[in-house]
Amino acid sequence: MTGKIGTTIALTAMIALTACNTVNGAGKDMKSAGSVVSDASGQNEK
């Protein structure tokens, strides 16, 4: 019983950490895409 609980906690922690890295990477990608769009539209030339 204790082994199952430990395994469940470990798997949950790994999934949570992976999700955080994925969301962080997606945020960086969105920021980069926004910068490209702003540059293309001339918004940064003010």
mmCIF file of the N, C-alpha and C atoms, coordinates in Angstrom:
data_MODEL
# 
_entry.id   MODEL 
# 
loop_
_atom_site.group_PDB 
_atom_site.id 
_atom_site.type_symbol 
_atom_site.label_atom_id 
_atom_site.label_alt_id 
_atom_site.label_comp_id 
_atom_site.label_asym_id 
_atom_site.label_entity_id 
_atom_site.label_seq_id 
_atom_site.pdbx_PDB_ins_code 
_atom_site.Cartn_x 
_atom_site.Cartn_y 
_atom_site.Cartn_z 
_atom_site.occupancy 
_atom_site.B_iso_or_equiv 
_atom_site.pdbx_formal_charge 
_atom_site.auth_seq_id 
_atom_site.auth_comp_id 
_atom_site.auth_asym_id 
_atom_site.auth_atom_id 
_atom_site.pdbx_PDB_model_num 
ATOM 1   N N  . MET A 1 1  ? 0.827 -1.202 0.000   1.00 0.00 ? 1  MET A N  1 
ATOM 2   C CA . MET A 1 1  ? 0.000 0.000  0.000   1.00 0.00 ? 1  MET A CA 1 
ATOM 3   C C  . MET A 1 1  ? 0.863 1.255  0.000   1.00 0.00 ? 1  MET A C  1 
ATOM 4   N N  . THR A 1 2  ? 1.897 1.284  0.829   1.00 0.00 ? 2  THR A N  1 
ATOM 5   C CA . THR A 1 2  ? 2.777 2.449  0.913   1.00 0.00 ? 2  THR A CA 1 
ATOM 6   C C  . THR A 1 2  ? 3.520 2.659  -0.410  1.00 0.00 ? 2  THR A C  1 
ATOM 7   N N  . GLY A 1 3  ? 3.884 1.571  -1.056  1.00 0.00 ? 3  GLY A N  1 
ATOM 8   C CA . GLY A 1 3  ? 4.575 1.675  -2.341  1.00 0.00 ? 3  GLY A CA 1 
ATOM 9   C C  . GLY A 1 3  ? 3.710 2.305  -3.409  1.00 0.00 ? 3  GLY A C  1 
ATOM 10  N N  . LYS A 1 4  ? 2.424 1.973  -3.417  1.00 0.00 ? 4  LYS A N  1 
ATOM 11  C CA . LYS A 1 4  ? 1.504 2.548  -4.396  1.00 0.00 ? 4  LYS A CA 1 
ATOM 12  C C  . LYS A 1 4  ? 1.329 4.042  -4.162  1.00 0.00 ? 4  LYS A C  1 
ATOM 13  N N  . ILE A 1 5  ? 1.248 4.445  -2.909  1.00 0.00 ? 5  ILE A N  1 
ATOM 14  C CA . ILE A 1 5  ? 1.088 5.863  -2.587  1.00 0.00 ? 5  ILE A CA 1 
ATOM 15  C C  . ILE A 1 5  ? 2.338 6.633  -2.996  1.00 0.00 ? 5  ILE A C  1 
ATOM 16  N N  . GLY A 1 6  ? 3.505 6.097  -2.701  1.00 0.00 ? 6  GLY A N  1 
ATOM 17  C CA . GLY A 1 6  ? 4.759 6.743  -3.076  1.00 0.00 ? 6  GLY A CA 1 
ATOM 18  C C  . GLY A 1 6  ? 4.896 6.873  -4.583  1.00 0.00 ? 6  GLY A C  1 
ATOM 19  N N  . THR A 1 7  ? 4.533 5.828  -5.289  1.00 0.00 ? 7  THR A N  1 
ATOM 20  C CA . THR A 1 7  ? 4.596 5.852  -6.748  1.00 0.00 ? 7  THR A CA 1 
ATOM 21  C C  . THR A 1 7  ? 3.629 6.886  -7.315  1.00 0.00 ? 7  THR A C  1 
ATOM 22  N N  . THR A 1 8  ? 2.440 6.946  -6.769  1.00 0.00 ? 8  THR A N  1 
ATOM 23  C CA . THR A 1 8  ? 1.450 7.918  -7.221  1.00 0.00 ? 8  THR A CA 1 
ATOM 24  C C  . THR A 1 8  ? 1.934 9.343  -6.991  1.00 0.00 ? 8  THR A C  1 
ATOM 25  N N  . ILE A 1 9  ? 2.515 9.600  -5.827  1.00 0.00 ? 9  ILE A N  1 
ATOM 26  C CA . ILE A 1 9  ? 3.036 10.941 -5.524  1.00 0.00 ? 9  ILE A CA 1 
ATOM 27  C C  . ILE A 1 9  ? 4.176 11.300 -6.470  1.00 0.00 ? 9  ILE A C  1 
ATOM 28  N N  . ALA A 1 10 ? 5.060 10.362 -6.723  1.00 0.00 ? 10 ALA A N  1 
ATOM 29  C CA . ALA A 1 10 ? 6.196 10.617 -7.611  1.00 0.00 ? 10 ALA A CA 1 
ATOM 30  C C  . ALA A 1 10 ? 5.723 10.905 -9.037  1.00 0.00 ? 10 ALA A C  1 
ATOM 31  N N  . LEU A 1 11 ? 4.781 10.136 -9.536  1.00 0.00 ? 11 LEU A N  1 
ATOM 32  C CA . LEU A 1 11 ? 4.267 10.349 -10.888 1.00 0.00 ? 11 LEU A CA 1 
ATOM 33  C C  . LEU A 1 11 ? 3.538 11.693 -10.998 1.00 0.00 ? 11 LEU A C  1 
ATOM 34  N N  . THR A 1 12 ? 2.773 12.034 -9.974  1.00 0.00 ? 12 THR A N  1 
ATOM 35  C CA . THR A 1 12 ? 2.070 13.311 -9.973  1.00 0.00 ? 12 THR A CA 1 
ATOM 36  C C  . THR A 1 12 ? 3.059 14.473 -9.987  1.00 0.00 ? 12 THR A C  1 
ATOM 37  N N  . ALA A 1 13 ? 4.123 14.362 -9.210  1.00 0.00 ? 13 ALA A N  1 
ATOM 38  C CA . ALA A 1 13 ? 5.136 15.419 -9.168  1.00 0.00 ? 13 ALA A CA 1 
ATOM 39  C C  . ALA A 1 13 ? 5.826 15.566 -10.524 1.00 0.00 ? 13 ALA A C  1 
ATOM 40  N N  . MET A 1 14 ? 6.152 14.450 -11.170 1.00 0.00 ? 14 MET A N  1 
ATOM 41  C CA . MET A 1 14 ? 6.801 14.514 -12.479 1.00 0.00 ? 14 MET A CA 1 
ATOM 42  C C  . MET A 1 14 ? 5.895 15.155 -13.519 1.00 0.00 ? 14 MET A C  1 
ATOM 43  N N  . ILE A 1 15 ? 4.617 14.815 -13.499 1.00 0.00 ? 15 ILE A N  1 
ATOM 44  C CA . ILE A 1 15 ? 3.669 15.396 -14.455 1.00 0.00 ? 15 ILE A CA 1 
ATOM 45  C C  . ILE A 1 15 ? 3.524 16.895 -14.206 1.00 0.00 ? 15 ILE A C  1 
ATOM 46  N N  . ALA A 1 16 ? 3.447 17.291 -12.942 1.00 0.00 ? 16 ALA A N  1 
ATOM 47  C CA . ALA A 1 16 ? 3.304 18.710 -12.611 1.00 0.00 ? 16 ALA A CA 1 
ATOM 48  C C  . ALA A 1 16 ? 4.526 19.503 -13.062 1.00 0.00 ? 16 ALA A C  1 
ATOM 49  N N  . LEU A 1 17 ? 5.707 18.974 -12.841 1.00 0.00 ? 17 LEU A N  1 
ATOM 50  C CA . LEU A 1 17 ? 6.923 19.675 -13.248 1.00 0.00 ? 17 LEU A CA 1 
ATOM 51  C C  . LEU A 1 17 ? 7.029 19.770 -14.763 1.00 0.00 ? 17 LEU A C  1 
ATOM 52  N N  . THR A 1 18 ? 6.638 18.739 -15.454 1.00 0.00 ? 18 THR A N  1 
ATOM 53  C CA . THR A 1 18 ? 6.655 18.753 -16.911 1.00 0.00 ? 18 THR A CA 1 
ATOM 54  C C  . THR A 1 18 ? 5.667 19.777 -17.443 1.00 0.00 ? 18 THR A C  1 
ATOM 55  N N  . ALA A 1 19 ? 4.502 19.853 -16.838 1.00 0.00 ? 19 ALA A N  1 
ATOM 56  C CA . ALA A 1 19 ? 3.489 20.816 -17.276 1.00 0.00 ? 19 ALA A CA 1 
ATOM 57  C C  . ALA A 1 19 ? 3.993 22.241 -17.077 1.00 0.00 ? 19 ALA A C  1 
ATOM 58  N N  . CYS A 1 20 ? 4.680 22.507 -15.973 1.00 0.00 ? 20 CYS A N  1 
ATOM 59  C CA . CYS A 1 20 ? 5.209 23.855 -15.735 1.00 0.00 ? 20 CYS A CA 1 
ATOM 60  C C  . CYS A 1 20 ? 6.207 24.241 -16.816 1.00 0.00 ? 20 CYS A C  1 
ATOM 61  N N  . ASN A 1 21 ? 7.081 23.324 -17.182 1.00 0.00 ? 21 ASN A N  1 
ATOM 62  C CA . ASN A 1 21 ? 8.065 23.618 -18.224 1.00 0.00 ? 21 ASN A CA 1 
ATOM 63  C C  . ASN A 1 21 ? 7.384 23.847 -19.564 1.00 0.00 ? 21 ASN A C  1 
ATOM 64  N N  . THR A 1 22 ? 6.333 23.104 -19.839 1.00 0.00 ? 22 THR A N  1 
ATOM 65  C CA . THR A 1 22 ? 5.621 23.254 -21.099 1.00 0.00 ? 22 THR A CA 1 
ATOM 66  C C  . THR A 1 22 ? 4.935 24.613 -21.170 1.00 0.00 ? 22 THR A C  1 
ATOM 67  N N  . VAL A 1 23 ? 4.281 25.022 -20.092 1.00 0.00 ? 23 VAL A N  1 
ATOM 68  C CA . VAL A 1 23 ? 3.596 26.314 -20.067 1.00 0.00 ? 23 VAL A CA 1 
ATOM 69  C C  . VAL A 1 23 ? 4.610 27.446 -20.162 1.00 0.00 ? 23 VAL A C  1 
ATOM 70  N N  . ASN A 1 24 ? 5.742 27.301 -19.497 1.00 0.00 ? 24 ASN A N  1 
ATOM 71  C CA . ASN A 1 24 ? 6.795 28.318 -19.566 1.00 0.00 ? 24 ASN A CA 1 
ATOM 72  C C  . ASN A 1 24 ? 7.305 28.459 -20.998 1.00 0.00 ? 24 ASN A C  1 
ATOM 73  N N  . GLY A 1 25 ? 7.536 27.362 -21.658 1.00 0.00 ? 25 GLY A N  1 
ATOM 74  C CA . GLY A 1 25 ? 8.005 27.393 -23.044 1.00 0.00 ? 25 GLY A CA 1 
ATOM 75  C C  . GLY A 1 25 ? 6.970 28.002 -23.982 1.00 0.00 ? 25 GLY A C  1 
ATOM 76  N N  . ALA A 1 26 ? 5.698 27.683 -23.746 1.00 0.00 ? 26 ALA A N  1 
ATOM 77  C CA . ALA A 1 26 ? 4.634 28.245 -24.578 1.00 0.00 ? 26 ALA A CA 1 
ATOM 78  C C  . ALA A 1 26 ? 4.559 29.757 -24.383 1.00 0.00 ? 26 ALA A C  1 
ATOM 79  N N  . GLY A 1 27 ? 4.751 30.222 -23.163 1.00 0.00 ? 27 GLY A N  1 
ATOM 80  C CA . GLY A 1 27 ? 4.753 31.660 -22.902 1.00 0.00 ? 27 GLY A CA 1 
ATOM 81  C C  . GLY A 1 27 ? 5.872 32.369 -23.635 1.00 0.00 ? 27 GLY A C  1 
ATOM 82  N N  . LYS A 1 28 ? 7.039 31.770 -23.645 1.00 0.00 ? 28 LYS A N  1 
ATOM 83  C CA . LYS A 1 28 ? 8.173 32.361 -24.371 1.00 0.00 ? 28 LYS A CA 1 
ATOM 84  C C  . LYS A 1 28 ? 7.897 32.396 -25.873 1.00 0.00 ? 28 LYS A C  1 
ATOM 85  N N  . ASP A 1 29 ? 7.293 31.331 -26.397 1.00 0.00 ? 29 ASP A N  1 
ATOM 86  C CA . ASP A 1 29 ? 6.964 31.287 -27.823 1.00 0.00 ? 29 ASP A CA 1 
ATOM 87  C C  . ASP A 1 29 ? 5.955 32.376 -28.181 1.00 0.00 ? 29 ASP A C  1 
ATOM 88  N N  . MET A 1 30 ? 4.951 32.574 -27.329 1.00 0.00 ? 30 MET A N  1 
ATOM 89  C CA . MET A 1 30 ? 3.941 33.601 -27.593 1.00 0.00 ? 30 MET A CA 1 
ATOM 90  C C  . MET A 1 30 ? 4.554 34.994 -27.546 1.00 0.00 ? 30 MET A C  1 
ATOM 91  N N  . LYS A 1 31 ? 5.461 35.214 -26.604 1.00 0.00 ? 31 LYS A N  1 
ATOM 92  C CA . LYS A 1 31 ? 6.125 36.514 -26.509 1.00 0.00 ? 31 LYS A CA 1 
ATOM 93  C C  . LYS A 1 31 ? 6.949 36.771 -27.765 1.00 0.00 ? 31 LYS A C  1 
ATOM 94  N N  . SER A 1 32 ? 7.657 35.760 -28.224 1.00 0.00 ? 32 SER A N  1 
ATOM 95  C CA . SER A 1 32 ? 8.467 35.881 -29.431 1.00 0.00 ? 32 SER A CA 1 
ATOM 96  C C  . SER A 1 32 ? 7.587 36.170 -30.649 1.00 0.00 ? 32 SER A C  1 
ATOM 97  N N  . ALA A 1 33 ? 6.482 35.462 -30.753 1.00 0.00 ? 33 ALA A N  1 
ATOM 98  C CA . ALA A 1 33 ? 5.571 35.687 -31.883 1.00 0.00 ? 33 ALA A CA 1 
ATOM 99  C C  . ALA A 1 33 ? 4.984 37.095 -31.833 1.00 0.00 ? 33 ALA A C  1 
ATOM 100 N N  . GLY A 1 34 ? 4.663 37.575 -30.646 1.00 0.00 ? 34 GLY A N  1 
ATOM 101 C CA . GLY A 1 34 ? 4.142 38.933 -30.511 1.00 0.00 ? 34 GLY A CA 1 
ATOM 102 C C  . GLY A 1 34 ? 5.160 39.969 -30.940 1.00 0.00 ? 34 GLY A C  1 
ATOM 103 N N  . SER A 1 35 ? 6.410 39.746 -30.605 1.00 0.00 ? 35 SER A N  1 
ATOM 104 C CA . SER A 1 35 ? 7.471 40.671 -31.010 1.00 0.00 ? 35 SER A CA 1 
ATOM 105 C C  . SER A 1 35 ? 7.618 40.703 -32.529 1.00 0.00 ? 35 SER A C  1 
ATOM 106 N N  . VAL A 1 36 ? 7.520 39.549 -33.158 1.00 0.00 ? 36 VAL A N  1 
ATOM 107 C CA . VAL A 1 36 ? 7.638 39.475 -34.619 1.00 0.00 ? 36 VAL A CA 1 
ATOM 108 C C  . VAL A 1 36 ? 6.494 40.229 -35.277 1.00 0.00 ? 36 VAL A C  1 
ATOM 109 N N  . VAL A 1 37 ? 5.287 40.051 -34.762 1.00 0.00 ? 37 VAL A N  1 
ATOM 110 C CA . VAL A 1 37 ? 4.132 40.728 -35.330 1.00 0.00 ? 37 VAL A CA 1 
ATOM 111 C C  . VAL A 1 37 ? 4.264 42.246 -35.139 1.00 0.00 ? 37 VAL A C  1 
ATOM 112 N N  . SER A 1 38 ? 4.701 42.665 -33.963 1.00 0.00 ? 38 SER A N  1 
ATOM 113 C CA . SER A 1 38 ? 4.881 44.099 -33.711 1.00 0.00 ? 38 SER A CA 1 
ATOM 114 C C  . SER A 1 38 ? 5.934 44.694 -34.632 1.00 0.00 ? 38 SER A C  1 
ATOM 115 N N  . ASP A 1 39 ? 7.027 43.973 -34.825 1.00 0.00 ? 39 ASP A N  1 
ATOM 116 C CA . ASP A 1 39 ? 8.075 44.458 -35.725 1.00 0.00 ? 39 ASP A CA 1 
ATOM 117 C C  . ASP A 1 39 ? 7.552 44.571 -37.162 1.00 0.00 ? 39 ASP A C  1 
ATOM 118 N N  . ALA A 1 40 ? 6.781 43.587 -37.584 1.00 0.00 ? 40 ALA A N  1 
ATOM 119 C CA . ALA A 1 40 ? 6.269 43.584 -38.959 1.00 0.00 ? 40 ALA A CA 1 
ATOM 120 C C  . ALA A 1 40 ? 5.260 44.705 -39.182 1.00 0.00 ? 40 ALA A C  1 
ATOM 121 N N  . SER A 1 41 ? 4.528 45.057 -38.141 1.00 0.00 ? 41 SER A N  1 
ATOM 122 C CA . SER A 1 41 ? 3.496 46.092 -38.318 1.00 0.00 ? 41 SER A CA 1 
ATOM 123 C C  . SER A 1 41 ? 4.028 47.497 -38.128 1.00 0.00 ? 41 SER A C  1 
ATOM 124 N N  . GLY A 1 42 ? 5.276 47.629 -37.675 1.00 0.00 ? 42 GLY A N  1 
ATOM 125 C CA . GLY A 1 42 ? 5.875 48.938 -37.499 1.00 0.00 ? 42 GLY A CA 1 
ATOM 126 C C  . GLY A 1 42 ? 5.553 49.578 -36.151 1.00 0.00 ? 42 GLY A C  1 
ATOM 127 N N  . GLN A 1 43 ? 4.967 48.847 -35.233 1.00 0.00 ? 43 GLN A N  1 
ATOM 128 C CA . GLN A 1 43 ? 4.606 49.400 -33.923 1.00 0.00 ? 43 GLN A CA 1 
ATOM 129 C C  . GLN A 1 43 ? 5.816 49.794 -33.097 1.00 0.00 ? 43 GLN A C  1 
ATOM 130 N N  . ASN A 1 44 ? 6.959 49.176 -33.309 1.00 0.00 ? 44 ASN A N  1 
ATOM 131 C CA . ASN A 1 44 ? 8.145 49.446 -32.509 1.00 0.00 ? 44 ASN A CA 1 
ATOM 132 C C  . ASN A 1 44 ? 8.960 50.621 -33.043 1.00 0.00 ? 44 ASN A C  1 
ATOM 133 N N  . GLU A 1 45 ? 8.521 51.240 -34.118 1.00 0.00 ? 45 GLU A N  1 
ATOM 134 C CA . GLU A 1 45 ? 9.291 52.322 -34.733 1.00 0.00 ? 45 GLU A CA 1 
ATOM 135 C C  . GLU A 1 45 ? 8.895 53.701 -34.222 1.00 0.00 ? 45 GLU A C  1 
ATOM 136 N N  . LYS A 1 46 ? 8.097 53.770 -33.169 1.00 0.00 ? 46 LYS A N  1 
ATOM 137 C CA . LYS A 1 46 ? 7.642 55.051 -32.626 1.00 0.00 ? 46 LYS A CA 1 
ATOM 138 C C  . LYS A 1 46 ? 8.764 55.834 -32.025 1.00 0.00 ? 46 LYS A C  1 
# 
